[in-house]
Amino acid sequence: MNILEVNHLKKYYRSPFLRKRVRAVEDISFAVKQGEIFGLLGPNGAGKTTTLKSIVGLLKPDGGEIRLFGRPLDISRRERIGFLPENPYFYRHLTGYELLSFYAHLFNKHITAKKIKEILEMVGLEHAMHRKVGSYSKGMLQRVGFAQAILNDPDFIILDEPMSGLDPIGRKEMKDWIFKLKSEGKTILFSSHILPDVEMICDRVAIIYRGRVVSTGVLSEILQEKVRFIEVTIEGLDEKTLETFGKVFRSGDKLMLRLTSEEEKDRLVSFVIEKGGRIISVAPYRKTLEEHFMETLEAQ
Amino acid sequence: MKSILGIGINTFKEGLRDKTLLSVSISGFLLIAASRILVPISIGESYRVITDFGLALVEVFSVLLTIFIGTRILYDEIERKTIYTVVTKPVRISEFLIGKLFGLTLLVFSIQFLLFLTIFLFSKIYLHFVFWRVFVWFFFLFFEMLILNGVAILLSTFTTPITSGLISMLIYIIANTSNYLKELSQMVKLPIFTYIANFLYYFLPNFTLTNVKTEILYNLPIDKGLYLFAPSYSIMYVVFLLTIATMLFEKREFY
């Protein structure tokens, strides 16, 4: 079941002085399935934030269709979604606890003080919950932003650049929270330009470039499309015996070869066994998301 | 209702921290206190002079507060992007605007009340005179300011604080001179002037209908119907203003 469907989304801006139409999003289509972590990838200015803002209703699309839980976005759908904007800004005069209490008032469901405290503890702000948000660091703002996004126990959570401004520990924690939400059956859509983060946590991705989706699919499938090389580590033979298979690298008493096809690898393995050598490891080196991303962009 | 209350209280708290509020309020209290210098020159009419001066000050400072804070109330939400995490929650735009109006009204009401209390205590301590009728005027001024708050909120849905501040001030002046406008339009025989004056008279708020300052100062009877008319007129006018504000704000996008 699709939680979100975006079909041929279009959005244009008007330049401030000449009122010239500027493209923000030209043709974005993708769907997010229930229970998955879906990543929107793209360089700055690709249209990720515009897409997310259109989904949550901050922007009005100029074309296309957005369906949330099978219907267009309306007030009742908002009860079931959580949203963390990019570089979130909050009321500086409130404390972290007061801020979440304020947001709790905006939902029809009753959110208890206990629940607010639990969420603040979960995001590591229990020590700062009675401090003014105006005194929070960027990382703390991101944490409180994540806390308000999950306050209503939403089914679908939209996070715009959630790792932005976080230190390595914070990023690790953010990933853990996202995995925890997934394990609870939540669906997560997030945008990022930090490829290793996406690679680590996303089930599926859509790569956006200049307002269009240029590639979409299951991450493991995208990356398995092409194996760059297979590294075979061998023991008990010398370089000369193996040089017919290509360049041989030595590391201590082990030898390594990089082969470009499965057939070559099979031939080498048979040859080593026949010559009395030992295969230590066979490791296929697949394309990284970064390489796929760059190749896709270059192809555009 | 829960969301309106939440937004209202948050707006009130935010307003309390506004430096403009502090400076305008302190100036108001100081000026009321300074009105003591009028006592020696008021020739036996000191309570009336002081009260008249005090009431005028309260009105001026209430208008200033409404204009300085009210016209920025939505602009700041948009500029600071705090609105992103509010309108993406299950909150209707109308609820958001009613909440903002509630918070602003609560803020202006609180300061107004403190200023009135200052006048009351001042006249009791220095003039040994308990002038209860200032609270009657407080009642009427509250409903005037409610309309002006609504005007400020409406204008801030589509203009900058400076523009909406100037227009709010202009509307306040017209609202206090509506009767003169009507009379003037009957005196001047220019059709275009009559048309504009009639439009302003009927379309813009009319504070002259509920202005009872003279009756209060000279202890004259006040038409009892006004006690019902002032809140009814004010609430209906605010509903009209918020309806337009909602229609305009719903069209807004948040880049």
Chai-1 contact restraints between the chains, C-beta under 6 A:
chainA,res_idxA,chainB,res_idxB,connection_type,confidence,min_distance_angstrom,max_distance_angstrom,comment,restraint_id
A,V56,B,T88,contact,1.0,0.0,6.0,A-B,restraint_1
A,L58,B,F254,contact,1.0,0.0,6.0,A-B,restraint_2
A,L59,B,E253,contact,1.0,0.0,6.0,A-B,restraint_3
A,K60,B,E253,contact,1.0,0.0,6.0,A-B,restraint_4
A,I75,B,P90,contact,1.0,0.0,6.0,A-B,restraint_5
A,R78,B,K89,contact,1.0,0.0,6.0,A-B,restraint_6
A,R78,B,P90,contact,1.0,0.0,6.0,A-B,restraint_7
A,E79,B,P90,contact,1.0,0.0,6.0,A-B,restraint_8
A,F83,B,T88,contact,1.0,0.0,6.0,A-B,restraint_9
A,P85,B,Y84,contact,1.0,0.0,6.0,A-B,restraint_10
A,Y89,B,R80,contact,1.0,0.0,6.0,A-B,restraint_11
A,Y89,B,K81,contact,1.0,0.0,6.0,A-B,restraint_12
A,Y89,B,T82,contact,1.0,0.0,6.0,A-B,restraint_13
A,Y91,B,T82,contact,1.0,0.0,6.0,A-B,restraint_14
A,H93,B,E14,contact,1.0,0.0,6.0,A-B,restraint_15
A,H93,B,R17,contact,1.0,0.0,6.0,A-B,restraint_16
A,F102,B,G6,contact,1.0,0.0,6.0,A-B,restraint_17
A,F102,B,N10,contact,1.0,0.0,6.0,A-B,restraint_18
A,H105,B,K2,contact,1.0,0.0,6.0,A-B,restraint_19
A,H105,B,S3,contact,1.0,0.0,6.0,A-B,restraint_20
A,H105,B,G6,contact,1.0,0.0,6.0,A-B,restraint_21
A,L106,B,S3,contact,1.0,0.0,6.0,A-B,restraint_22
A,L106,B,K89,contact,1.0,0.0,6.0,A-B,restraint_23
A,L106,B,V91,contact,1.0,0.0,6.0,A-B,restraint_24
A,Q148,B,T85,contact,1.0,0.0,6.0,A-B,restraint_25
